Each structure stands twice: as structure tokens, then as C-alpha cells.
Amino acid sequence: PVGRQWRFGFGSEWNYSANLAFNLSYTLAWTGNAKVNVDRGFLAGHVEGKYKNLYAQFFSFSVNWLF
């Protein structure tokens, strides 16, 4: 679970012809800081820590072909 999230993204589409288009996009999801304290028993163990400036990056590329 995370608290507040900030997402920033942009994208572009290029129409190569009437039947073919290329799409490219990027998104940055920043979730801030997180504390972890999980105990899953003898076999899985215990995980504890503080993590700062957590983020995920997403890249997308697609081709649209109309036929």
C-alpha cells in the first residue's frame, strides 16, 4: 500500500500514412517514501526498512494498422 502518488506522463502519435500510425508514451509514477515491516514466518522471514523516493517508470510503444 502506498499513500499519495504523483503521475506525470506524455505521449505522441505519428501518422505515417492513412493506414499506419506509431504511438510512443512515457509515464513516471512517484509514490514518495515508504516504511516496510513484514514478518511472514519461519520460511519467508522478516523484511524491514525505510525506502525513500520510490518511483516506477512506464514506457509504451504501439503500432496501429488499419486494414
Secondary structure, 3 states (H helix, E strand, C coil): CCCCCEEEEEEEEEECCCCEEEEEEEEEEEEEEEEEEEECHHHHCEEEEEEEEEEEEEEEEEEEECC
